[in-house]
């Protein structure tokens, strides 16, 4: 049986939320600073060849890719419902939000942009979370290379983070989550698709303010309070930050609009990280007025 070759770090069902009615979108290559000349389909971007392939006893296996596919099957309907349901009260519930957060956590550990950071986090967890079952399991995998063990660990860590979340008592504190419908397509898809107020380490960091476009017209947001505003300037900043934090690719269903966003980004991209952090801080303050 053949194994998976094109391993999507953003699932195809997720990419579909950012395509046009014909299933295509335009892609900006940040490294080459150009918009790719032909429109793309969901199968053509946001993957790496054999990214999730490991070797066990001299044989290649795509068991990690199959595990990610199970996670996708678990969360897929919640993401799709959150994009399409007219009555948002039906999808702004504990179960649906929990599944979206699971998708966010796995995506954070899955995307290429975070590979180096996640390896540092793994070392941190190994030193500070010695009671986690995952590290005990990894210690018995002596017949697997270090690189492949890291790939396996990236599937374990989200489970451990979620298990820790279950232990947390919120003391009745309400989480301010919201699915916001902008009624028109305004958001990019990025290969680093979640804007965090700070880089997450513990589960509680995934419960702090974040912005996650779930399709071209809606976002999932965790907010500091129930009063919030997303104005035109906020939308512009969200798209600019999505390009800034991308590893390489962002996409939009309309080429002309993407050209305009990229033009704005080219005036923005050489700003120092400290200033970017301040812009991000001001964005969250602007939203959480």
N, C-alpha and C positions, 0 to 999 in steps of 0.2 A: 504493500500500500504506500502511495506517495505521501510525503509530508508537506505541510504548508510552506510556501516560499515567500509570498507577499504577506508579511505580518503587519496588519494595520495597528498602529498605536492609538489612532482615533477610529472607532468602529465605523463601518460604512453606513449603518443606520443613523449614526450621529451626523455624519457628513451630509446626508440627504436633507437635513434641515436647513442647509445653506445653499442649495442648488436652485436653479430656476425650474420652471414647469417642465422643461425638457430634460431635467436631471443633470445639467451642466453648470459649471461655475468657472470663474477666472482666477488665476493664481499668481500672486506676486512672490517672486524669489528674492528674499531679503539679501542673501549673500551676493547674488549676481546683480541686484538692484534693477530688476526688470520684471515686467509682467509676461508670463509665458505666452507665446504667440497664439496658441490654439486653446480653446476652452477644454476643461478637464471634466472627467466623470469621477464619481466617488471611488471607483476602483483604482484610479490613476495616481492618487496622492495620499499623503499621511500614512505611509508604510515604509518599512525597511525590509530588505530581503533577508530572510532567516533570522530576524531579530530575536525571535523567541525559540530558536532551535538550540538544543543542547545535545551533548554526546554522552551516552551511558553505555558502558561496556563496549566501546568502539562502534556503537550504532547511533545514528542521529535520530532524535525524536522531537516531535512538536507537541509534547504533552503540556508545555506551558501555554502555547497558543490555544489549545483545547480548553484549558482552565479559564483563560480570558474570555473565550467564547461562552462559557457557562455564566460568567459574570454578566456579559452582555445580554444573554437571554433573561437573566434575572431582572435587569434594570430597564430593558428596552421599552416595555409597554409604559412604564412610568414616564420616561423621557418623551415618548411620542404623545401620550395623553396630555402632558404638560405643555406641549406645543400646539395642540389642536382643540382641546376642550374649551368651549365658549364660556362655560360657568367655572371660573377659576376656583371657587370655593370647593368644588369637587376634587381638585387635585392639590389644594393647599392643606394637606392633612399629614398626620405623623408618619404613616406608612409610606406615602409617596415621597415626602421630603427625605425620609430615611434612605430610600433607594437612590434618590438623586445624590445624596451625600456619599453613599457607597461608591457610586460611579465617579464622583469627584476625587475621592481618596485613591481609587485604583488608577484613575487617569494620571494623577500627580506622580505616582510611582511607575507609570508605564511609558511616559513620553521621553524622547531622547534629550530634550532640553535639560531634564533634571538628573541625567545619569550621574554626573560627577557629584552633584549635591547629595544625591541619594546614597552614593557609596560612603560619603562622609557621615550621613545619618545612620547608615548601617553600623559603622564603627561606634558611633555614639550609643546606639541601642545595645550593641553587644556589651558595652561597658556599664550601661545603666539599667538594662532590662534583662538581667541574666535569668530571671524567672520565666521569660517567654518560652513557650514550647517550641517555637520556630527554630531557635538557636540550638536547642537540644537535638532536633531532627537534622539540622545541617551538620552538626558535629559528627554524625555517622555516615556522611556522604563522602568518604575519603576517595572513592573511585571516580569522582567528578571534579573537573577542573575548578579553580577558584572563580574564573569568569562565569562558568555555568552555575556555580553555587550562588553567585550574586543575582543571576537571573531568577533562580528559584526563590531566593530571599525576597525579591521584589513582589512575589505573589503572596508570600507569607505575612509580610509586615502589615499590609492593609488589614488582614484578618486580626492581627494582634491589636492594632489601633482601634478597630471596631469593637473587639472584646473589652478593651479598657473603657470604651464609651459606655458600654452596658453597665459597668460598675459605678459610673458617675451618678451621684444624686444631685439633681438640679434644684432641690428645695422649692419646687413649684415655680421656679423662674421660667417665664415664657420666652421662647425663642422667636425672634421676629424674622420670619422667613416670608418671602413674597415672590410670586411669579408675576412679572410685569409685562403686559402686552402693549407694544408700541403701535400696533395696528398697521404698520408698514415695515418693509424690510430695511433695516438700518445697520445691522451688526455683521462684522467679519467673523469668519472662522479662522482660528489661529492654531498652530501646532503646539501652542502652550495656552490652552483656552480658558483658564480660570485666573482672575485677578484677585489675589489675596492681599489683605491689609498688611500681613507679614508672612514670611516663609513659615509654613506649618511644620511643627515637630511633633507635638502631642495632639491627641484628638481634639482637645479644646480649641486648638488653633484652626481646625476645620469648622468650628462652630462660631468663629468670629466673622467680622464683616468680610464678605466676598461677593464677587460679581461673576456670573457664569452665563454667557449667552447660550441658550439651549437650542436656538434656531435664529434665523436672520431677523425675526421680529419680536422675540421674547427673551427675557433674561430670568434666571433664577438668582435671587439675591438674599443674603443674610444681612440683616440690618441691625443697627444699634437701638433703634426705637421704631415706633409705628408711624412716625411722621417722616416722610421722605419725598424727595423731588428728583426726577430725572428730566433735566431740561436739555435743550439742543447742545449746549456746551458740554454737558456730561457725556452725551453720546459720542461727541467728537473725541473727548479724552479717553473714553473706554476703547475706541477703535485704535487710537494712537498707542495706548499702552499695550493692546493686544499685539500690535506689530512690534513694538519695542521689545517685549519679552519673548517674542517668537524665536525659535531656533533658526528657522529658515523660511517656512511657508505660511502665508495667510491667503484667504480666498474670499471672493464676493461674487454674487450671482450676476452683477452688472459690471461690464468692463469700464465704462466711463466713470462711474462712481468710484470704482477701485482706483482708477488713475488719479482722481481728485484726492482720495485719502492718502495715497502714496506720495503725492506732491506735498501734502501737509507734513507727512512723516519725514520727508527729506530735509525739512527745516527743523525737525525735532530730534532726529536720531543721534546727533553728536552732543546732546546735553549730558552733563555729568550725572553719575548715578545718584549722588546726594540730592540733586535738583529733581530728578525723576521721583525719588522717594517722597519729596515734599509735594510734588504734583499729585502723586497718588494719595497722600494724606489729605490734601485739599479736596480731591475728588470725593473721597468718602465723607469728609465733613460737609461738602456741598449737598450730597445725597441725604445724609443723616442730619438734616437741619434741625 
